[in-house]
Amino acid sequence: MTPYSAETLLRTARLAASRQAWGEVRAVIREEPDAPQQVPELAVLLAEAQYRTNHLADAEDVARAVEQIPGGSVSASLRSRAANVVGAAAFTQGRLDDAIEAFERAMERGRLAGDDLVVARAMNNLGNVLGLRGDSEASLSHYRRAIPLYEHVGLVRGVSECYHNMAIVARDLGQWEEADELERRAAEFARTAGDDRLRAMAQVGRAETLLWKGDAAAAAALTSRAADALSAVGDASMEADARCLLGRAQTALGQLDAASESLDRAAVLSAGVGDALVSAEVLEARARLSWERGEVATARELAATAYEAYRALGTPQAMRRAETLLATFDPGS
């Protein structure tokens, strides 16, 4: 590949990435299979595109290869971006310890490079892992520190993600009004960014708050629209999360056949992208559905399997939730 063609390819890939057209990024770079080995930034862009298009193992392989390039031929900023992809892929696949290590590497290298955007992304991602591990204060601290960095570089999309993630923590703490307000702010920033995916994510978050507050009908209606929007933008992982929530809401409404269809779809999507957390949540939701159908033995088996999945992930709050289900399903209780 000539320097001219490499520069053209890099410019094209950067432009597509700026539009969040990750399928296009992946397709363009894969037309020149040797290019990522010659141009490290193309390798990082390919890794990011592989992750965004749900090719997690490929994303991690490419990103790790960038991290392992010796010498000064790769900037600290690119190494940081690569580590962030490694962390994101590990996180989605349920390897939380690996994710923490990778995000910490990404933050350290980003700081060395003076790259506020990379630091913000790694900080935001690390907040997600810490939240799942049950450390709410540390999680919120990472989000709060990431927001001004995103604002400094002008990435409104990142600010939206942080508010959405802060809302998740608020819901976990039972702070329903705070969670709803944070999701509203996330949606506002998503609209400013023109990002339909993030708007749908905020809708899913608001729907979950509604479900916890007991308004299953409103939750189902809002989640159904959000799931369709996520399907339209091709985010299989988030769509799986939305379909799982829809199934939970439909179960609460007594719409058991519809709930089964939603959960089946969520299971297929989450398995297809290797999303370990959503797969565990689908098991938990199926346990509730089986209980409502009077299938006690199946409900207990599914709840026990969900508990083991959460234990493998190392998510204490979800483990406690599954334990509560098991106690509820105990015929002798």
C-alpha positions, 0 to 999 in steps of 0.5 A: 500500500502506498503512503497516498492510498494509506492516507486516503484510507485513514481519512475515509475511516476517520470520517466514517467513525466520526459519523458512528458508521462503524459498519462502514469503517469495518468494511472500508478497512477490510478492503485492504487487509494488510493496511492495519498492520502498516498503519497502527491507527487503522488497526485501532479504528478496525478494533473499535469498529469490530467492537461496535459491530459486535465482533468482540473476539476480533476486536480484542485480538486486533486491539491487543496486537496494537498494545503489543507493538514494541517501541515508539511506533505507536503513540500513547494515545493509540495504545490507550484507545486500544486498551479501551477496546480490550476493556470494552470487549472483556466487559461485555463478555463478562471478564470484569477483572480483565476489563478493569485492568485494561481500562486502568491502562487506558486511563494511565496512557491517556493521561501521559498523552494528554488525551482527555477524550481517551481518559474520559472514555476509559473513566466512563467505562471503568465506572460501569464495571465498578457499578456492577461490582457494587461500588456505587460511590467509586462508580459515580465519582468516575462518571462525574470526573468524565463529564467535564473531560467530555465537555472540554473536548466537545463530545456531547455524546459522551456526556449523555452516556455518563448521565445514563450510567449515573441513572443506572447507579441511582436505580440500583440505590432505589433513587427513582426520581433521581434516576428519571431526572438523570435519564432525562438529561441523558436524552437531552444531550443525546438529542443535541448530539443527534444520536438515536442510539443514546436516545433509545438507551435513555428511554430504556433507562426511564422504562426500567424506573417505571417498572420498578415504580410499578407502572408496567404498562408505561414501561412496556410501551416505552421499551417497545419503542426503544427496542425497535429504535435500537434494532434500527441502528443495529445495536444488538447488545442494547436491543437485547437489554431492551427486549429483556426489560420488555419481557419483564414488563409483559410478565408483570402485565400477565402477557405471558406469551408476549413476554416469552417471545420478547425474552426469546429474542433477547436471548438470541441477541445476547448470545449472538454478541456474547453479552454475558450480563444480559444473558444472565438477566434473561435467565432471571427474567425467564425464571419470573415468567416460569413462576407466573406460569406455575412452573415452579421447578423450572423457575427455581432451576432458571433462578439458580442458573442466573445466580451462578452466572452472576456469581461468575461475573462477580456482580453482588447486587444481581446475586442478591436479587437472584437469591431473593428469587430462589427464596420466593420460589422455595415451595417450603418457604 
